Amino acid sequence: MDKLIFTAASGAERLMRAQQVHANNLANLDTAGFRASMETSGNVELGGFGYDDRHLATIQADTIATRAGSVRETGRPLDVAIGGQGYLAVQYGDGEAYTRSGEIAIGADGALSVHGRPLLGEGGPIVLPQHTAVEIGTDGTISVLTDGAVQMQVVDKLRLVNAEGAQLTKNEAGLLVSRDGADLAPDPNVTVRPRALEGSNVSAVEEMVATMSLNRSFEIQMKLFQASDKMNEAGNRLIGGA
């Protein structure tokens, strides 16, 4: 089979993978704190005899768009929008993962979580005592007003990490982790905006333009398949003396 078939097939596969990435981005357009994925690809030499004029497309690990999303006020005491390149740390398995989603929930036992994942503080998962009010400061400190108390008391502090310069990727749960598997160090300079949420950083216009471009590229790959088939037919006729 002509090498052009392999080139066209690898290109088509790469384009289908890219379509999936952009479709997932669009599906999370309204997901708080969502970070858009950017698919990346490379190429390798096909090898073999003859002039090396054909290559295969290779799919590489996706990268994450780190630009900030829009922030809106919610008025909810447990909502926070993280500033700069900071992230909230949540428990994931035996380690931790990171998210920009500040939709913090509280369980019946006082445990804080983000989308079902225990929220981490300075001493591990955060569990609040019985209280009548709760506030989160700009530095991530969590204060509660207990029964009979006249002023708020600090009970823990959010584990806020800085991912500036770090290589992040998404795990199977859609959470962010460092590419080398190491935990990020907490950064006291990371701040949060209480009673607010950051939206997704997905640009609907960019995703739609990228999708249209991928569709055109896929059509070109299909034309390469057809051209390769015609070339094979012509070669068979020459060999057969037709």
N, C-alpha and C positions, 0 to 999 in steps of 0.2 A: 504494500500500500504506500502511496506517495507520502513523503514527510509533511506535505502541506496539510494533509488531513489531521495530523497530530497538532500542528500549529493552530489550525482553526478550532479544533476541539478544546484545546487548553484555553484559548481566548474566549470561547463561548462559556466555558465553565467559570472562568474568572468573572465574566460579565453577569452571570446568574447569581454568583455569590455577592457581587456588588449590589445587585437589585435587592437582595434580601436585606442587606445592611441598611440601605436607604428606606426600604419599606418599614423596617423596625423603627427607624428614626421618626418617620412620619406617624407611626402608630403611637409614639410616646410624645407627641407634640404638646400635650397638656399634662404630662406627668411632672410633678414638682421635683426640681433638682436633677432631672434627667440630663445626662451628658451624651451628646451625639457621638456615634461611632463613625470613623472614617476608614474605609477599607483601603488596604495598600497591597501592591503587587510588585513582582519583579520578573525577571526572565532568566532562563538558563539555555545554554547551547544544546541543540538536539543531538549533536555528535554524529558519528558514522563517517562514511567515506564521502568524498567529493567536497565541493565548495561549501563552506559553513555559512549559509545565508538564511537559515531557519532556526527559530528559537521557540521555546515553550513558555507560556505565561505561568507564573507561580503565585499562589495566594499566600500572603504573609499575615502575621498577626495584626488585627485591627488596632488603630490608635484612637485616642479619645480627644474630642474637641473640648478645650478647657475654657473657652470664652464664657463669660457670665451670662446668666439668663436674667430676664426682667424680674423685679421684686415688687410684690404687692402686699399691702397691709391687710392683716386678717383680724387683728384684735384678740386672737386666741393666745392665752399665756404660755402654752407649750409649743407654739410655732416659732421657729427661728430661721433666719436667712444667714448663711455663712458668708463672711467677707473674703475678698482676695482669692488665693488659691487654697483656702482652708477646707477641711472636710470633717464631718462627724465620724467617729469610730463606733462600729457596732460589732457585736460578737458574731463570729462565723466559724462554726466547728470548734476546733481547739485554738483558733487564732482570731484575727480581727480583719474586718473589711471596712470600706469607707463609702460614704454617701454624701451628696449635697442636699438630699431631701430632709427638710427640717420639720416634717409632720410627726412630731413626737406624740405617742399614745401612752396612756397610763393604765395599767391593769388593776384588778381588784385588790391585789396585794401591794400596790404602790410601785411595781416595777415599770420602768420606762422602756419603751421600744420604738423602733422605726420600721414599719411594715413587717412586724412580727419578729424582728431581730433585736435582742437586748442591747440597749444603748449603754455605751461604756463611759465611765467617769474616771476619776483619778485612782479609785480603788477597785475598779472592775465594774460589773453591771450595776446600774443605778437603781436603787429601791428607796422610795420616799416614805417617811413615816406618816402616820395619820395627820392630816392637815386640813385647814379650811381655805387656804389660798397658796398659790405657788407663783414664783416669778423667776425668770432667767435673765441674768445681767448681760451686758455687752461683752464681758470677759468670759462668759460661759458658766459663771457661778449660779447654782440653783438654790434658791431660798424658799422656805415654807413658813407659813404662819400656823402654829399648832394651837389646839384648844387651850384657852386660858392665857395664851401669850399675847403680849401687846406690840411686839415688833417681829419682823421677819428674821429667821435664823438660817445661815448658810449650812447646807447639809452635804453638798458635793459640788463638783465642777465637771463640766463636759470635757471629755478627752478630745481636744481639737488638734488636728495635725495639719502641717503645711506640706502640700505636694509640689511646691514650686521646684522644678528641676528633676522631679521624680518621674520614672517611667511607669505609667499606670495602664492597666488593662482590665477588662471586665471578666469576672468569673462566670460560672454556669448559672448563678443566681442573679446575674445582672449587676452585682455590686462591684465596686472598684477595689483592686488590690495592686500592690507593686509588682512589676514584671519579674523581679528577682525573688519574690516571695517573702521579703523582709518587711517587718512592721515599720510604719513611719513613726518618727519621734514626735511627741506632743510639742506644740509651739505656743508659748504664752502670748505671742504677738497676734495670733489669730483672734478675730473678734466676730461677734454675731449681732444680728439685728433682731431684737425680740419682737414678738407679735407680728411677724411678717414671714412670707415664704418666697423663695426664689423659684421661678418657673423653669421649664425646659429651655436649653440653649439651642434647640433645633430651629433652623430657619426653614420655613415651609417653601419659600421661593427657591432657596439653594437646593433643597432636596428634589423639588419638581424639575428644575433645570438639569440636575445631575441624572435624574431618571430618564428624561427625554434623550439626553446625550448617550446614555447606556443603550437605550432602545435602538438608536441609529447605529451604534457600534455593533450590536448584535446582528442587525440586518447585514452588515458588511461581512461578518463571520459566516453567515449563511450563504452569502454569495461566493465566498471562498470555497465552501464545501461544493457548491455547484461547479465552480471552475475546476476544482481538483477532479471531480467526477468526469467532466468532459475531457480533461487532459488524459486521464486513465483510459477512457474509451478510445481516444485517438491513438494512444500508444499501443493498445491491444490490436487495433486495426493495422498499424504499421508492422507489428510483429507477425500478425497472421497473413500479411501480404494482401489485405483487402484494399 
